[in-house]
Amino acid sequence: MEEKNRYIAVVEQYDKQLVKAVNDKMKAGYEPYGQMVISFNEMGVIKSWVQIMMLKE
């Protein structure tokens, strides 16, 4: 059996992609940890959406 990382970062370019990726990781045994973070470029345009996730014990 493959050992999983305790914490992972899910990073996507669009919010709907992040929702799908987080749901997929939840099925794999992870849960969201903390707040979602949005990073912006110099012009104020959204660059990426980030959610830290933790493995359920």
C-alpha positions as CSV (number, residue, x, y, z in Angstrom):
1,M,0.0,0.0,0.0
2,E,1.3,3.4,-0.9
3,E,2.0,5.8,1.9
4,K,0.3,9.2,1.5
5,N,1.6,12.6,2.5
6,R,0.0,14.0,5.6
7,Y,-0.5,17.4,4.0
8,I,-1.0,18.3,0.3
9,A,-1.6,21.5,-1.5
10,V,-4.3,21.5,-4.3
11,V,-3.6,24.3,-6.8
12,E,-5.9,25.1,-9.8
13,Q,-6.2,27.9,-12.2
14,Y,-10.1,28.2,-11.9
15,D,-12.4,28.0,-8.9
16,K,-14.5,25.2,-10.4
17,Q,-11.4,23.1,-11.1
18,L,-10.4,23.6,-7.5
19,V,-13.8,22.4,-6.3
20,K,-13.6,19.2,-8.4
21,A,-10.0,18.5,-7.3
22,V,-10.8,19.0,-3.6
23,N,-13.8,16.7,-3.9
24,D,-11.6,14.1,-5.5
25,K,-9.0,14.4,-2.7
26,M,-11.8,14.1,-0.1
27,K,-12.7,10.7,-1.7
28,A,-9.1,9.7,-1.3
29,G,-9.1,10.4,2.4
30,Y,-8.1,14.1,2.7
31,E,-10.0,16.9,4.3
32,P,-9.7,20.7,3.8
33,Y,-7.3,22.3,6.3
34,G,-7.6,26.1,6.8
35,Q,-8.9,28.7,4.4
36,M,-8.7,28.7,0.6
37,V,-6.1,31.1,-0.7
38,I,-6.3,33.1,-3.9
39,S,-3.1,34.4,-5.5
40,F,-3.0,37.4,-7.9
41,N,-0.6,38.6,-10.4
42,E,0.8,42.1,-10.6
43,M,-2.2,43.4,-12.5
44,G,-4.7,42.1,-9.9
45,V,-5.9,39.1,-12.0
46,I,-6.4,35.8,-10.3
47,K,-3.5,33.6,-10.9
48,S,-4.4,30.5,-8.9
49,W,-6.7,29.0,-6.2
50,V,-5.0,27.0,-3.4
51,Q,-6.5,24.7,-0.8
52,I,-4.3,22.9,1.8
53,M,-5.6,19.5,2.7
54,M,-4.7,17.1,5.6
55,L,-5.0,13.3,5.6
56,K,-7.7,12.0,7.9
57,E,-6.5,9.7,10.6
